[in-house]
């Protein structure tokens, strides 16, 4: 199986998580953090103290009961994290019949998608997948990425997010815009942000962005150096 990598927009999407143990709790938190409009959580046991914090998230709805097929109505994505093999297969097949994205935790043969190991640094997200062959290796790679990619990568992404609309407003055209952004990424800007060297970062920006934006360099660098 070769999986098609995909980043999904969960805004205005209703999701379902069946089973709220340790793994399920992490899935709930990730779905909520990624902007799902609703995350319905089904668990037959009463929530413990750790789960209560997750259930307090604004988009999360908890119901202490068993799964019913009608729970799939209107769902965009479903995650099942239960120890009940029969129930996992039931959810998997029902989702397939309805064309709903479904992940059964640690059982790729029952899934229409698998969840990669994720490394995040601010708005930067790196997904690592081994095609379900070795989640342990994916976690090892994620750890090594965390040691390699410092906080400066998150900072440069904030900077680029601020700069991009400013450049696009100038109407310079795609080739010129691409040259500006590539030049900055290939410059010493990462080093400057890592060192918190505002003077160096300012000089690099001045050397790459159009003169019309030079006066906005303090705004672009605000809080990053």
N, C-alpha and C positions, 0 to 999 in steps of 0.2 A: 504494500500500500504506500503510495506517495501522496501526502496530504498537500492541499492547496493552502498556502499561508494567507490569512485574512485578518484584518483588524476591523471589527464590527462597531458601528455606531449604535449604542444602546439607548440613546435618548428617545423618549416616547415609546420605548419597548418594554413589554411586560415579561418578566422572567419567573421561573419556578425552580426552587431548590428543594429536593426531597431528601431528608436526612440532614441533621444539623449537629453532627459530631465535630471533632476537631477539624477534619478536612472540609466538611460542609460549611463550617463557620468561616473558614478562609474564603471559600467560594462566594458566600453571601457578601462578605466585606468587599471583595473585588468587584462583584457586579454592582453593588451600591456605589462604590467609588468611581466606577466607569459611567455613571449617570443613568442607569436603568430607571425608568419611571416607576416601576413597581417590582419588588422581589418578594414573591409569596414563598414562605418557608413552612414546610410541613414536617412535623416531628411528633412521634407518638409519646415521647418522654417530656416531662416538664423541663424547661430550660434551666441550666445551671448558671452560676454567677458570670462565668466567662461569656456565655452565649447572650446573656441579657444585655451586655454592652453593645454587641453587634445588632441585636434586635431593636435597639434604640435609634438606629440610623433612620432618617426620615422616610426613605422609600421602602423600608422593610415591613412586611406584614407577616405575623406569626400565627399559625393555627396548629394547636396540639391535637392532631388526628391523623388518620391513615390517608394515603393517596387515593384519589378517585379519578377515573378517566376524564371526568368533566373539568378537573383542575387544569387540563391542557388547553382549554378553550381560550383563544386569544393570546396564547403564549408565543413569543418569538424564539425563546431559548430555554432549555430545561437541563438541569444538572441533578443527577441522582447520586447520592453518597450513602448508600445503605448496605447492610450486611446480608440482606435478603436477596438471594440470587433470583428467585422466581419473580420478585417485585421488580428487580432491575431489568430483567428481560421484558416484563410486561410494559414498563415505561418506555424502553427502547423501541419495541415494536409499535406501540401506540403513537410515538413521535414520528416514526418512519411513515406510518400510514397517513399522518396528517401533514407531513413535510415540515416538521419542526426540528430545529437544530437540537441535538441531544448529546450530552456527555455523561457516561457512566464512569465514575471515578475509578481509575486503575484497571479498567476493563475495555480496552480499545475495540475489541470485537463487537461490542454493543453500542459503539459510538458513531455518530455522523460527523463529529469533530473531536479533536483532542485539545487539551489545554496545555500550551507550552510552558516551560519554566520562564519566568519573567524577571528581568533586571530593570529597575526603574531608577532614574536620576532626574528628579523634577518631572518635566514633561517628556523626557527621553525614555522610551520603552524599547528594550531589546528582548525579542522572543527567541527562545532556544528550543528546538524540537529534535528528537531522535526518531521521529515516526512511531513513537510508542515502544521502540525497541529497548530503550534504557533510560527511564526517568532519572536514575541515579547519576548517569553521565551528564544529563542535561542540568541537573542541580550543581554538579561539580563545575561545569562550564560557567554557569551563572555566578557562582562564587568567585571564580577567577576573573570574570568580567568586572565584578564589584571591586576587586583589588586593582584592576587596571584603569577603569574609568572613574576618575575622581570627580569631585563636585563641580570642577570647572566645565565639564560637559553639560551639566544642567544649566550653568550660568550662561554659556555661549548660546544655548538654545533659547533662553529668555531674551538675550540680546538680539538674536536673529528674529525672534517673534516680534520684537518692538520695531526693528529696522525694516523688515520686509514690507509692511504696508506703506511706510514712508517712501521707500524706493519705488514701489509700484505706482504711487500717486504721481510720480514725476513723468510717467508715460514714456520711458526710455526704450521700451521694446524688450522682448524676451531675451535676445542674445546679449544685450548690454546688462540686463538684470542678472542673468546667469553668471556673467563674468564677474560682477561685483560680489555676489554671494560665494562663488567658488574661490575667488581671490582671498576673501576674508577667512574662509574655512582653512585654506592652505597657508595662511599667514601664521605669525606667532601669537595670534589672539588667544588661543587656549593657554599658552604659557603665561601671558600677561594676566589673564583672569585667575589662573592658579596661584600666581604670586601676589595677587591683589595690587598690581602695579597699574594705577590709573593713568599715569602719564604715558606709559608704553601703550596701553590699550587705546588711549585717545589718539596717539600718533598713528597707530595702525589703522584706526577707523578713518582718520583724515586722509590717509594715503590711498584708501580704497573706495570710499563712498563719494558721491557727487558733491561738489562744493556747496550746493544749495542746502545740504543737510549738515554742514559742519557746525552750525550754531546749535544743533540739536544733539550733539555728541554727549553733553552732560546728562541729558534726559535719557539717552540710550543706555548709558552706563550706570544710571542711578541705582545704588544699592548692590552693585555687582563687584565693585573694587573697594 
